[in-house]
Amino acid sequence: MEDYKATSRNGHQLVDFYDPKTNTLDIRSNGQYPSGVLSNLCSNGFRFEGMICGSMEGFLQSLKQKDKDKQRQICSMKGGNARKHSVTSWQTDQIVWWKGVAIDRQSEEYQKLLRRAYQTMFDQSERFRAALMSTRGITLVHSSGEENPYKTILSKNEFCQILTEMRDNYDKRDKHLERKKRVFVDMDNVLVDFESGLAQVSEEVKREYEGRLDEIPGLFGLMKPMPGAIEAMHELQKHYDLFILSTAPWKNPSAWSDKVKWVTEYLDDVFHKRMVITHRKDLCQGDYLIDDRGKNGTSEFAGEWIEFGSEKFPDWNSVLVYLGVVSQEHIDTIKSKG
């Protein structure tokens, strides 16, 4: 399975098209996540009005075909292959086709067709939906697109407007739904195995930092996930509003950046820009805090403190059962098979 968050593809380096100065994201097929996933060339397959669409590019290029069989064939293609079948003959009379029906390219009917197709892809493709929603607050642009709607099946302005409307409407819809309970999750010895990092440090360095091991530069970047932590986060994400709430040693600046790098490597799909680092956890408002210690404001947290590693919550399975994500019978069944 293709890693859609990879920084390279087929030996070619992908480009980061996010511009922090203008807070814009340029949507390009050779862009790093989420830019490349939002490209029409990306293989975000979906089924639309009885037709299998291998990509949005496949759907768009198929609109240029009057012949139903030819249209169906191109519609099912992935982006790169579909683009090879691009034609310009439709531009003469500005007529496109969908399932045997002629549609004026410049009509409101055509705009509605485009929006239905994109909405269907958004609903059916979790990958596309997650990528688009990760751009909240960012202006979307498409510098490589054609501006003139008479020369292209989808202008860059139409493209960005459709994506922005879907993103904003989804957030508006969320506001009318019942609020998910918020869960904060600590990192050290909850998500991250502190000892796994120490095991990779030389005895000489340990002696040098004796009594303050958490100040060892680069230590946090060496740590591995706690057993069951990654799977638990993906389960909790389905039912709760998740954030990381962690503390980093004041005298170890690398720990702050290392924690962000760790999250990016292991759980970016869950906690992308959903991370709080503070020494006053009690100032954060939420329903639950999963933490192994009562320090840094944990014991004063206004919600419920789930003490990870305690007798009541010895592991992630016990936490998932308590929060109603899985049943104890389910856990027992998995253990019996293991």
Secondary structure, 3 states (H helix, E strand, C coil): CCCCCCCEECCEECECCEECCCCEEECCCCECCCHHHHCCCCCCCEEECCEEECCHHHHHHHCCCCCHHHHHHHHCCCHHHHHCCCCCHHHCCCEEEECCEEEECCCHHHHHHHHHHHHHHHHHCHHHHHHHHCCCCCEEECCCCCCCCCCCCCCHHHHHHHHHHHHHHHHHHHHCCCCCCEEEECCECCCEEHHHHHCCCCHHHHHHCCCCHHHCCCHHHHCEECCCHHHHHHHHHCCCEEEEEECCCCCCHHHHHHHHHHHHHHHHHHHCCCEEECCCHHHCCCCEEEECCCCCCHHHCCCEEEECCCCCCCCHHHHHHHCCCCCHHHHHHHHHHC
